[in-house]
Amino acid sequence: MFNLMRSKLSFGRMVEIATEMGMANPLFRCHEQAAKATTKIDGREYINFSTYDYLDINTHPEITEAVTETAMQFGTSAGASRLVGGERPQHRELERAIADFYDVDDAIVYVSGHATNVSTLGFLCGKKDVIFHDGLAHNSLVQGARLSGAQRFSYAHNDCDALERVLEEKRGDYRHAFIVTEGLFSMDGNIPDLPRIIALKKRYDCLLLVDEAHSLGILGPTGRGVREYFGIAPNDVDMWMSTLSKTLCGCGGFIAGSHELVDYLKYGSPGFVYSVGMPPVIASACLTALNILKREPERVHKLQAISQFFLRYAQEKGLDTGAAQGYAVVPIIIGNSWVTGFLSQALMGRGIYVMPISFPAVKEGTARLRFFISAAHTEEHVRKALDAVVEEIPNAAQIVKEYQDAHPNAQATA
């Protein structure tokens, strides 16, 4: 409890210092329209690089129509847990469509993407088990591993040699073993060596969960994710996980896999059993979005093209894009958290909305602007944003330097 209180006080002090330095709080800004390639805040339009609408499907008229029809018949709530309150046709149709999309037996949808990982890992794993996860695995995966009570080992980000070493050393000490990774890493925008991870999971008798929150609809010629990107057999991964809030324009998450896995989760996973069912209108929206994705692969091609252009242009400008591979998520790494915050503020002043990411979301010294790219973005959007970044970095750095010079004891060096 006291550690949590101290953490809150520390964050409060950071906000105080930022205010003293003249930095406006970038969090919780209120958008006045659907946040797509552009958005509106306080009556002003901004080029928006902080949306998950990767395929430019949100607000599609087919989704609006489907949601309206569903709401007219079923309302806006499932009313109770699906286990005790029953299901709606939209639940079954969405789960069947997801399973077919992944070429696996079945799927289960949860009302929260974060809860999908927390509840699945927390339920499946126990004290006699072990979880090996990438060092940059999403918070939901780490929290699920902690909740489970299983032993947990983090291996160096995207380092299969490190994974193999820890598997060789530790796997034999535990009953069941799970390897957990992402299909496209949400902070760095890079892709794991999934074929090698699959080879390791087979060699060391592990189960594998792949979180495709940022790779579903992004990777592969038709957007079928990291499986299509590498040409992987669907059953080589035991649990395909993804959120429904990104390319599928809704809210929630799912696990796709074998009948046995899905049945086990539906009767026991706390995030499913003890939670209200997904609202039918959300299931309807996600199903419609998935149908659009399957029908219009050109959206995937457009996103991939503009993402690659973004990466090339940023690198031509001398900006640090880290390990990004040019698929929907591209960071511009600045390093200093305060400089990054002031840079985001300066871009806001120039009509460009992109959020700063700093510790503890990323390692200290690797603060960055994280750009989410949409199929709706144009090359003009990209040039304008990145040209502004290059021009404003020295100005942001100067603000921080002047404050440090005037307040040598202040913690403005994060």
C-alpha positions as CSV (number, residue, x, y, z in Angstrom):
1,M,0.0,0.0,0.0
2,F,2.7,2.5,1.0
3,N,4.7,1.7,-2.2
4,L,1.6,2.6,-4.2
5,M,1.1,5.8,-2.2
6,R,4.8,6.7,-2.8
7,S,4.4,6.0,-6.5
8,K,1.4,8.4,-6.6
9,L,3.3,11.1,-4.8
10,S,6.2,10.6,-7.2
11,F,4.0,11.0,-10.2
12,G,2.4,14.0,-8.6
13,R,5.8,15.6,-8.1
14,M,6.6,15.0,-11.8
15,V,3.4,16.8,-12.8
16,E,4.3,19.7,-10.5
17,I,7.8,20.0,-12.0
18,A,6.3,19.8,-15.5
19,T,3.9,22.6,-14.6
20,E,6.7,24.7,-13.2
21,M,8.6,24.2,-16.5
22,G,5.6,25.4,-18.5
23,M,4.5,22.0,-19.8
24,A,0.7,21.4,-20.2
25,N,-0.6,18.0,-19.1
26,P,-0.9,16.0,-22.3
27,L,-3.2,13.4,-20.8
28,F,-7.0,12.9,-21.0
29,R,-7.6,15.5,-23.7
30,C,-11.2,15.5,-24.9
31,H,-11.8,14.7,-28.6
32,E,-14.9,16.2,-30.1
33,Q,-15.3,13.8,-33.0
34,A,-14.2,10.3,-34.0
35,A,-10.4,10.2,-33.7
36,K,-9.2,9.2,-37.2
37,A,-6.4,10.5,-39.3
38,T,-7.5,13.9,-38.0
39,T,-9.3,14.8,-34.8
40,K,-10.8,17.9,-33.2
41,I,-9.9,19.1,-29.7
42,D,-11.2,22.4,-28.2
43,G,-12.6,23.3,-31.6
44,R,-9.3,22.9,-33.5
45,E,-8.4,20.2,-36.0
46,Y,-5.2,18.2,-35.6
47,I,-3.4,15.6,-37.6
48,N,-3.9,12.6,-35.3
49,F,-1.2,10.0,-34.7
50,S,-2.7,8.6,-31.6
51,T,-5.5,6.4,-32.9
52,Y,-5.8,2.6,-33.2
53,D,-8.0,2.9,-36.3
54,Y,-5.2,1.4,-38.3
55,L,-7.4,0.3,-41.3
56,D,-9.6,3.4,-41.3
57,I,-12.7,1.3,-40.6
58,N,-14.1,3.1,-37.6
59,T,-17.3,5.1,-38.4
60,H,-17.8,2.9,-41.6
61,P,-21.5,3.2,-42.5
62,E,-21.9,-0.6,-42.5
63,I,-20.8,-0.7,-38.8
64,T,-23.1,2.1,-37.9
65,E,-26.0,0.4,-39.6
66,A,-25.2,-3.0,-38.0
67,V,-24.9,-1.4,-34.5
68,T,-28.1,0.5,-34.9
69,E,-30.1,-2.6,-35.9
70,T,-28.6,-4.6,-33.1
71,A,-29.4,-1.9,-30.5
72,M,-33.0,-1.8,-31.7
73,Q,-33.4,-5.5,-31.0
74,F,-31.0,-6.3,-28.2
75,G,-30.3,-3.0,-26.5
76,T,-26.9,-2.0,-25.4
77,S,-26.1,-4.6,-22.7
78,A,-25.8,-8.3,-22.5
79,G,-27.4,-8.0,-19.1
80,A,-25.4,-10.7,-17.2
81,S,-22.6,-13.1,-17.5
82,R,-23.0,-15.2,-20.6
83,L,-22.6,-18.3,-18.5
84,V,-25.7,-17.6,-16.4
85,G,-27.6,-15.0,-18.4
86,G,-27.3,-16.6,-21.8
87,E,-25.8,-15.5,-25.1
88,R,-26.9,-13.5,-28.1
89,P,-26.5,-14.5,-31.7
90,Q,-23.8,-11.8,-32.1
91,H,-21.5,-13.5,-29.6
92,R,-21.6,-16.8,-31.4
93,E,-21.2,-15.3,-34.8
94,L,-18.2,-13.2,-33.8
95,E,-16.5,-16.1,-32.1
96,R,-17.1,-18.4,-35.1
97,A,-15.8,-15.7,-37.5
98,I,-12.6,-15.2,-35.4
99,A,-12.0,-19.0,-35.3
100,D,-12.4,-19.2,-39.0
101,F,-10.2,-16.2,-39.6
102,Y,-7.4,-18.0,-37.7
103,D,-8.2,-21.5,-39.1
104,V,-8.6,-22.9,-35.6
105,D,-11.4,-24.7,-33.8
106,D,-13.0,-22.0,-31.7
107,A,-12.6,-18.7,-29.9
108,I,-13.8,-16.9,-26.8
109,V,-14.4,-13.1,-26.5
110,Y,-13.9,-11.1,-23.4
111,V,-15.2,-7.6,-22.6
112,S,-11.6,-6.2,-22.1
113,G,-8.4,-6.9,-24.0
114,H,-6.3,-6.3,-20.9
115,A,-8.5,-8.7,-18.9
116,T,-8.2,-11.3,-21.7
117,N,-4.5,-11.7,-21.0
118,V,-4.7,-11.2,-17.2
119,S,-7.6,-13.7,-16.8
120,T,-6.3,-16.3,-19.3
121,L,-2.8,-16.5,-17.9
122,G,-4.0,-16.1,-14.3
123,F,-6.4,-19.0,-14.8
124,L,-4.4,-21.4,-16.9
125,C,-1.1,-21.2,-14.9
126,G,-0.3,-22.2,-11.3
127,K,2.4,-22.4,-8.8
128,K,4.0,-25.5,-10.3
129,D,4.2,-23.9,-13.7
130,V,6.5,-21.4,-15.4
131,I,6.0,-18.5,-17.8
132,F,8.7,-17.2,-20.1
133,H,7.9,-13.8,-21.5
134,D,9.6,-11.2,-23.7
135,G,11.2,-8.3,-21.8
136,L,8.9,-5.8,-23.5
137,A,5.7,-7.9,-23.1
138,H,2.6,-5.8,-22.6
139,N,1.5,-5.0,-19.0
140,S,-1.5,-7.3,-19.4
141,L,0.7,-10.3,-20.1
142,V,3.0,-9.5,-17.2
143,Q,0.1,-8.9,-14.8
144,G,-1.5,-12.2,-15.9
145,A,1.8,-14.0,-15.2
146,R,2.0,-12.4,-11.7
147,L,-1.6,-13.2,-10.9
148,S,-1.1,-16.9,-11.8
149,G,1.4,-17.5,-9.1
150,A,3.6,-19.3,-11.6
151,Q,7.3,-18.7,-11.7
152,R,8.1,-15.9,-14.2
153,F,11.2,-15.4,-16.3
154,S,11.7,-12.4,-18.6
155,Y,14.1,-12.8,-21.5
156,A,15.8,-10.0,-23.4
157,H,13.6,-8.4,-25.9
158,N,13.3,-10.3,-29.2
159,D,16.4,-12.4,-28.3
160,C,15.7,-16.0,-29.0
161,D,19.2,-17.0,-27.9
162,A,18.3,-15.6,-24.5
163,L,15.0,-17.4,-24.5
164,E,16.7,-20.7,-25.4
165,R,19.3,-20.3,-22.6
166,V,16.6,-19.7,-19.9
167,L,14.5,-22.6,-21.3
168,E,17.4,-24.9,-21.2
169,E,18.2,-23.9,-17.6
170,K,14.8,-23.6,-16.1
171,R,12.2,-25.6,-18.1
172,G,12.8,-28.9,-16.4
173,D,12.0,-27.6,-13.0
174,Y,8.3,-27.0,-13.7
175,R,5.1,-28.9,-14.7
176,H,3.7,-26.8,-17.5
177,A,5.5,-24.1,-19.3
178,F,4.2,-21.1,-21.3
179,I,6.0,-18.8,-23.7
180,V,4.4,-15.4,-24.2
181,T,5.2,-12.9,-26.9
182,E,3.6,-10.3,-29.1
183,G,2.9,-10.3,-32.9
184,L,4.0,-6.7,-33.2
185,F,5.4,-4.9,-30.2
186,S,3.4,-2.0,-29.2
187,M,6.2,0.3,-28.1
188,D,8.9,-0.5,-30.6
189,G,7.0,-1.6,-33.7
190,N,9.0,-4.7,-34.4
191,I,8.2,-8.4,-35.0
192,P,9.4,-11.4,-33.1
193,D,11.2,-14.4,-34.7
194,L,8.0,-16.5,-34.4
195,P,9.3,-19.5,-36.4
196,R,12.2,-19.9,-34.0
197,I,10.0,-19.4,-31.0
198,I,7.7,-22.1,-32.2
199,A,10.7,-24.4,-32.7
200,L,11.8,-23.7,-29.1
201,K,8.3,-24.3,-27.7
202,K,8.2,-27.7,-29.4
203,R,11.7,-28.6,-28.3
204,Y,11.1,-27.7,-24.7
205,D,7.4,-28.8,-24.5
206,C,5.8,-25.4,-23.9
207,L,2.5,-23.8,-24.7
208,L,2.7,-20.6,-26.7
209,L,0.5,-17.4,-26.5
210,V,0.9,-14.8,-29.2
211,D,-0.7,-11.4,-28.5
212,E,-1.7,-9.9,-31.8
213,A,-3.2,-6.7,-30.5
214,H,-1.1,-4.6,-33.0
215,S,-0.5,-7.2,-35.7
216,L,-4.1,-8.4,-36.5
217,G,-5.1,-6.6,-39.7
218,I,-1.5,-5.1,-40.0
219,L,0.8,-7.9,-41.0
220,G,0.5,-10.3,-44.0
221,P,-0.9,-9.7,-47.5
222,T,-4.5,-10.0,-46.3
223,G,-4.0,-8.8,-42.7
224,R,-4.2,-12.2,-41.0
225,G,-1.3,-11.2,-38.8
226,V,2.0,-12.6,-37.9
227,R,0.9,-16.1,-38.9
228,E,0.4,-15.0,-42.4
229,Y,3.5,-12.8,-42.3
230,F,5.7,-15.9,-41.6
231,G,3.5,-18.6,-43.2
232,I,2.9,-20.4,-39.9
233,A,0.5,-23.3,-39.4
234,P,-2.3,-22.1,-37.2
235,N,-2.0,-24.9,-34.7
236,D,1.7,-24.2,-34.1
237,V,0.5,-21.5,-31.7
238,D,-1.7,-22.7,-28.8
239,M,-3.4,-19.4,-28.0
240,W,-3.9,-16.6,-30.6
241,M,-4.9,-13.5,-28.6
242,S,-5.9,-10.1,-29.8
243,T,-7.8,-7.1,-28.8
244,L,-11.0,-6.0,-30.6
245,S,-10.3,-2.3,-30.1
246,K,-7.8,-1.7,-32.8
247,T,-8.4,-2.9,-36.4
248,L,-11.8,-4.3,-35.4
249,C,-13.2,-1.0,-34.1
250,G,-14.8,-2.2,-30.9
251,C,-13.7,-3.1,-27.4
252,G,-12.6,-6.3,-25.7
253,G,-10.3,-9.2,-26.6
254,F,-10.3,-12.9,-27.6
255,I,-8.4,-16.1,-27.4
256,A,-8.6,-18.4,-30.4
257,G,-7.4,-22.0,-30.4
258,S,-8.6,-25.6,-29.8
259,H,-12.1,-26.6,-28.6
260,E,-10.6,-28.0,-25.4
261,L,-8.9,-24.7,-24.6
262,V,-11.9,-22.6,-25.3
263,D,-14.3,-24.8,-23.4
264,Y,-12.0,-24.7,-20.4
265,L,-11.8,-21.0,-20.5
266,K,-15.6,-20.5,-20.9
267,Y,-16.3,-22.6,-17.8
268,G,-13.5,-21.3,-15.6
269,S,-11.7,-18.1,-16.7
270,P,-12.7,-15.5,-14.1
271,G,-12.7,-12.6,-16.6
272,F,-15.3,-14.4,-18.6
273,V,-17.3,-16.3,-16.0
274,Y,-17.7,-13.5,-13.5
275,S,-17.9,-10.6,-15.9
276,V,-21.0,-9.4,-17.8
277,G,-21.0,-10.5,-21.4
278,M,-19.9,-8.4,-24.2
279,P,-22.6,-5.9,-25.3
280,P,-24.3,-7.3,-28.4
281,V,-23.7,-3.9,-30.2
282,I,-19.9,-4.2,-29.7
283,A,-19.9,-7.8,-31.0
284,S,-21.9,-6.7,-34.0
285,A,-19.5,-3.8,-34.7
286,C,-16.4,-6.1,-34.4
287,L,-18.0,-8.8,-36.7
288,T,-18.8,-6.2,-39.3
289,A,-15.3,-4.7,-39.1
290,L,-13.8,-8.2,-39.5
291,N,-15.9,-8.8,-42.6
292,I,-14.7,-5.4,-44.1
293,L,-11.1,-6.4,-43.4
294,K,-11.6,-9.7,-45.2
295,R,-13.4,-8.1,-48.1
296,E,-11.0,-5.2,-48.6
297,P,-7.4,-6.2,-48.3
298,E,-6.5,-3.0,-50.1
299,R,-6.8,-1.3,-46.7
300,V,-4.0,-3.5,-45.4
301,H,-1.9,-2.7,-48.4
302,K,-2.5,1.1,-48.0
303,L,-1.6,0.9,-44.3
304,Q,1.6,-1.0,-45.0
305,A,2.6,1.4,-47.8
306,I,2.2,4.6,-45.7
307,S,3.8,3.0,-42.7
308,Q,6.9,2.1,-44.8
309,F,6.9,5.6,-46.1
310,F,6.8,7.0,-42.6
311,L,9.8,4.9,-41.5
312,R,11.9,5.8,-44.6
313,Y,11.1,9.5,-44.3
314,A,11.9,9.5,-40.5
315,Q,15.2,7.8,-41.1
316,E,16.1,10.2,-44.0
317,K,15.5,13.0,-41.5
318,G,18.0,11.5,-39.1
319,L,15.4,10.5,-36.5
320,D,15.9,7.5,-34.3
321,T,13.2,4.9,-35.0
322,G,14.7,2.2,-32.9
323,A,13.9,-1.3,-34.0
324,A,10.7,-0.3,-35.8
325,Q,10.0,-2.3,-39.0
326,G,7.4,0.1,-40.5
327,Y,4.1,-1.5,-39.6
328,A,1.5,0.8,-38.0
329,V,3.6,1.6,-34.9
330,V,6.8,3.7,-35.3
331,P,8.5,5.4,-32.3
332,I,10.6,8.5,-32.6
333,I,13.0,8.0,-29.7
334,I,14.1,11.2,-28.0
335,G,15.6,9.9,-24.8
336,N,14.9,12.5,-22.2
337,S,11.3,12.4,-20.9
338,W,11.0,16.1,-20.4
339,V,12.3,17.0,-23.8
340,T,9.8,14.4,-25.2
341,G,7.0,16.1,-23.3
342,F,7.8,19.5,-24.5
343,L,8.2,18.2,-28.0
344,S,4.7,16.8,-27.9
345,Q,3.4,20.1,-26.7
346,A,5.2,22.0,-29.4
347,L,3.7,19.7,-32.1
348,M,0.3,20.2,-30.5
349,G,0.8,23.9,-31.1
350,R,1.4,23.2,-34.7
351,G,-1.7,21.1,-35.2
352,I,-0.1,17.6,-34.7
353,Y,-1.4,15.3,-32.0
354,V,1.0,12.6,-30.9
355,M,1.6,11.4,-27.4
356,P,4.8,11.2,-25.4
357,I,5.7,7.8,-23.9
358,S,8.2,7.8,-21.0
359,F,9.2,5.7,-18.0
360,P,7.7,3.4,-16.6
361,A,6.0,2.5,-19.9
362,V,9.5,2.3,-21.5
363,K,13.0,2.1,-20.0
364,E,14.5,5.3,-18.6
365,G,16.4,7.1,-21.3
366,T,14.3,5.8,-24.1
367,A,11.3,8.2,-24.0
368,R,9.7,8.6,-27.3
369,L,6.9,9.9,-29.4
370,R,4.9,6.9,-30.4
371,F,3.2,7.3,-33.8
372,F,0.2,5.2,-34.6
373,I,-0.3,5.2,-38.4
374,S,-3.6,4.7,-40.2
375,A,-4.5,3.8,-43.7
376,A,-6.1,7.2,-43.8
377,H,-2.9,9.1,-43.3
378,T,-1.3,10.7,-46.4
379,E,2.3,11.3,-47.3
380,E,1.6,15.0,-46.7
381,H,0.5,14.2,-43.1
382,V,3.7,12.3,-42.6
383,R,6.0,15.0,-44.0
384,K,4.3,17.8,-42.1
385,A,4.6,15.9,-38.8
386,L,8.2,14.7,-39.2
387,D,9.5,18.0,-40.5
388,A,7.9,19.6,-37.4
389,V,9.6,17.0,-35.1
390,V,13.0,17.9,-36.6
391,E,12.4,21.6,-36.2
392,E,11.1,21.4,-32.6
393,I,13.6,19.0,-31.0
394,P,16.2,21.7,-30.4
395,N,13.6,24.1,-29.0
396,A,12.3,21.5,-26.6
397,A,15.8,20.6,-25.5
398,Q,16.6,24.3,-24.9
399,I,13.6,24.7,-22.6
400,V,14.8,21.7,-20.5
401,K,18.4,23.0,-20.4
402,E,17.3,26.5,-19.3
403,Y,15.2,25.0,-16.5
404,Q,18.1,22.7,-15.4
405,D,20.5,25.6,-15.4
406,A,18.2,27.6,-13.2
407,H,17.2,24.7,-10.9
408,P,20.3,22.5,-10.7
409,N,18.8,20.3,-8.0
410,A,15.5,19.6,-9.9
411,Q,14.9,16.1,-11.3
412,A,14.5,17.2,-14.9
413,T,16.9,14.8,-16.4
414,A,14.7,11.7,-16.8
